[in-house]
C-alpha cells in the first residue's frame, strides 16, 4: 500500500513538482485539487509555491 501524503508535504519535499503532478499523486483531477487546496489553505497551489 502506498503511503499517504498531504499536498503540502509533496510541495515541500519536492521542489519543482507541478500542480498537475501533485493532483495525480493524490488521485484527483487538477481543477478539483486546485479548488480544494484554495478552500483549505486560502491560496491556490501556485500562490503557495511562490511563497
C-alpha positions as a Markdown table, in Angstrom:
| # | Residue | x | y | z |
|---|---|---|---|---|
| 1 | Unk | 0.0 | 0.0 | 0.0 |
| 2 | Unk | 1.4 | 3.4 | -1.0 |
| 3 | Unk | 2.0 | 5.9 | 1.8 |
| 4 | Unk | -0.5 | 8.8 | 2.1 |
| 5 | Unk | 0.9 | 12.3 | 1.6 |
| 6 | Unk | -0.6 | 15.7 | 2.0 |
| 7 | Unk | -0.3 | 18.2 | -0.8 |
| 8 | Unk | 1.8 | 20.4 | 1.5 |
| 9 | Unk | 4.2 | 17.6 | 2.1 |
| 10 | Unk | 4.5 | 16.9 | -1.7 |
| 11 | Unk | 5.2 | 20.6 | -2.4 |
| 12 | Unk | 7.7 | 21.0 | 0.4 |
| 13 | Unk | 9.6 | 17.7 | -0.2 |
| 14 | Unk | 9.7 | 18.0 | -4.0 |
| 15 | Unk | 10.7 | 21.5 | -5.1 |
| 16 | Unk | 9.8 | 21.8 | -8.8 |
| 17 | Unk | 6.9 | 19.4 | -8.6 |
| 18 | Unk | 4.0 | 20.7 | -10.6 |
| 19 | Unk | 0.4 | 21.2 | -9.5 |
| 20 | Unk | -0.7 | 18.5 | -12.0 |
| 21 | Unk | 1.8 | 16.0 | -10.6 |
| 22 | Unk | 0.6 | 16.6 | -7.0 |
| 23 | Unk | -3.0 | 16.2 | -8.1 |
| 24 | Unk | -2.1 | 13.0 | -9.8 |
| 25 | Unk | -0.2 | 11.7 | -6.8 |
| 26 | Unk | -3.3 | 12.4 | -4.7 |
| 27 | Unk | -5.7 | 10.8 | -7.2 |
| 28 | Unk | -7.5 | 14.0 | -8.1 |
| 29 | Unk | -8.3 | 15.9 | -11.2 |
| 30 | Unk | -6.2 | 19.1 | -11.4 |
| 31 | Unk | -9.1 | 21.5 | -11.3 |
| 32 | Unk | -10.7 | 19.8 | -8.3 |
| 33 | Unk | -7.4 | 19.7 | -6.5 |
| 34 | Unk | -6.9 | 23.5 | -7.0 |
| 35 | Unk | -10.4 | 24.2 | -5.7 |
| 36 | Unk | -9.9 | 22.1 | -2.6 |
| 37 | Unk | -6.4 | 23.4 | -1.9 |
| 38 | Unk | -7.6 | 27.0 | -2.1 |
| 39 | Unk | -10.6 | 26.3 | 0.1 |
| 40 | Unk | -8.4 | 24.6 | 2.7 |
| 41 | Unk | -5.3 | 26.9 | 2.7 |
| 42 | Unk | -6.6 | 30.2 | 1.3 |
| 43 | Unk | -4.2 | 30.3 | -1.6 |
| 44 | Unk | -4.0 | 28.5 | -4.9 |
| 45 | Unk | -1.2 | 25.9 | -5.2 |
| 46 | Unk | 0.7 | 28.2 | -7.5 |
| 47 | Unk | 0.4 | 31.1 | -5.0 |
| 48 | Unk | 1.7 | 28.7 | -2.2 |
| 49 | Unk | 4.7 | 27.7 | -4.3 |
| 50 | Unk | 5.7 | 31.3 | -4.9 |
| 51 | Unk | 5.8 | 31.9 | -1.1 |
